[in-house]
Amino acid sequence: MSGVEQKGRSIVIGAMTRHADAANSPILQQALPGLAAVPDSIGDPQVRNRGTIGGSIANNDPNADYPAAVLGLVDSEAVAQLAGEVRGRLERARAALAK
Ligand SMILES: Cc1cc2nc3c(=O)[nH]c(=O)nc-3n(C[C@H](O)[C@H](O)[C@H](O)COP(=O)(O)OP(=O)(O)OC[C@H]3O[C@@H](n4cnc5c(N)ncnc54)[C@H](O)[C@@H]3O)c2cc1C
């Protein structure tokens, strides 16, 4: 439940991954640098070495950094998926008109 792993096209972040470990993860730094940078603004070294991503999200403090960052990530994925669906429909319509 702790650590950051690449599994195929997915990045799996264990709920018990500490903020400091997320910040120092080469996988996150390369694939999701915005998420890896979130801990930079969290508390102090003691908090970053003790607090976890799962605890931050489960705690759901509206002032906390991770819930907002993760929500933004979900939104951008949903928007990308929607854009892909719209593009697919346009391409199918264009192909039908060309017949
Ligand atoms: C002095 C101080 C300064 C801070 N500054 C910031 C800041 O600037 N920005 C920021 O974003 N946060 C900040 N925090 C919050 C901190 O980063 C932690 O995320 C927060 O304190 C939760 O701690 P924890 O991860 O140890 O979770 P815990 O305290 O262990 O748990 C919090 C809640 O989540 C539940 N929980 C924990 N883990 C899981 C899990 N894996 N699955 C389901 N439920 C779970 C627990 O039962 C509990 O209800 C600060 C905290 C302190 C004490």
The ligand as an ORCA input file, in Angstrom:
! r2SCAN-3c Opt
* xyz 0 1
  C       1.276     20.832     11.221
  C       0.581     20.294      9.990
  C       0.651     20.995      8.822
  C       0.010     20.520      7.664
  N       0.081     21.247      6.520
  C      -0.542     20.784      5.404
  C      -0.489     21.523      4.191
  O       0.117     22.610      4.101
  N      -1.127     20.996      3.103
  C      -1.801     19.798      3.154
  O      -2.356     19.376      2.149
  N      -1.861     19.084      4.293
  C      -1.256     19.540      5.422
  N      -1.322     18.802      6.563
  C      -2.020     17.494      6.527
  C      -1.010     16.343      6.390
  O      -0.321     16.501      5.161
  C      -1.683     14.951      6.382
  O      -2.161     14.595      5.103
  C      -2.851     14.867      7.330
  O      -2.433     15.315      8.601
  C      -3.329     13.426      7.416
  O      -2.319     12.679      8.050
  P      -2.066     11.146      7.668
  O      -1.783     11.062      6.226
  O      -1.052     10.617      8.629
  O      -3.476     10.477      7.913
  P      -4.134     10.041      9.320
  O      -4.087     11.190     10.274
  O      -3.569      8.735      9.720
  O      -5.623      9.801      8.820
  C      -6.515     10.875      8.469
  C      -7.903     10.254      8.251
  O      -7.874      9.433      7.072
  C      -8.153      8.079      7.403
  N      -7.198      7.281      6.605
  C      -5.859      7.344      6.654
  N      -5.298      6.525      5.752
  C      -6.345      5.925      5.109
  C      -6.426      4.975      4.051
  N      -5.323      4.458      3.501
  N      -7.639      4.581      3.641
  C      -8.766      5.085      4.205
  N      -8.772      5.996      5.212
  C      -7.564      6.407      5.649
  C      -7.950      7.937      8.919
  O      -8.775      6.936      9.470
  C      -8.364      9.331      9.400
  O      -9.773      9.448      9.500
  C      -0.705     19.282      7.714
  C      -0.745     18.550      8.919
  C      -0.122     19.032     10.043
  C      -0.203     18.245     11.327
*
